[in-house]
Amino acid sequence: MVLLRVWRSYLSVLNRHPTKTQMVQTGLLMGAGDITSQMVVEGKAWGEINRERALRYFFKKAHNFCHKNIRCEY
């Protein structure tokens, strides 16, 4: 039941703010991908991860998502 409520909430937010929701999704996926690459490819432990780099990647990709789509909300 909790997952169903979370899913419905997500769909509601997606309907109201499609671009913002997709920007956050893109940033989260790219940030998670950077953290994964730091751990798997570079062999860093959780405590050694460069969090600033992951956050920069998150914001850069979320920001780029908006500029690559014509339908940015203002």
N, C-alpha and C positions, 0 to 999 in steps of 0.2 A: 504494500500500500504506500509506503514511503517513496519508493521509486516512481510510482504512478503520479504522486503529487509533485515530485521534482520534475518529471517529464512534462506535466501539464503547465507548471510554472514556467519552464523553459520555453514551451511553445507560445505561451502568452506573451512573454518578453520578446520573443522572436517576431511575433506579429506586430507588436507595438514599436519595436526599435530594430528592424532587420539589419541595418548597416552596423550599428553599434554592437549588436550581438555577434555578428560575423567578424568584426574587428577583434573583439575579445577572444573569440574562438581561435582565430588565426594566430594571435599573439600567444595564447596558451599552448597551442600545438607547437609553434616554433620554439618557444621557451623550453617546453618539455623535451623537444628534440635536441636542443643544445645541451641540456643537462644530461640526457641520455648519451650523447656523443662524448661529452666530457668523461662520463663514467666508463663507457664501453671502449671507445676508441683510444682515449688518452689515458685510461686506466686510473682515474682519480677516485678516491674514496668520497663518500658523501660530504665529509667535513672539508675536503680540499677543493670542492667545486667553486668556480669563480661565479658567484651569484650576480655580481655587477654585469658581467658579460651576458649572462642569461637574461637579465632584466633589460639590458640594452637591445638584445635580440628580440625580446617580446615587444618592446615599444616600437622598434624600427619596423618590424613586420606588420604590426597592427596599424601603424601610421601609413605604411606603403599600401596596405590593403585598401584604405580609403581613397588614396590618390589614384589607384589603378581602376577604380570603379567610378563610373559617371554619376551614379545615384547617391553620392555622399549627402548626408543630412546636415543641415546647418541650424 
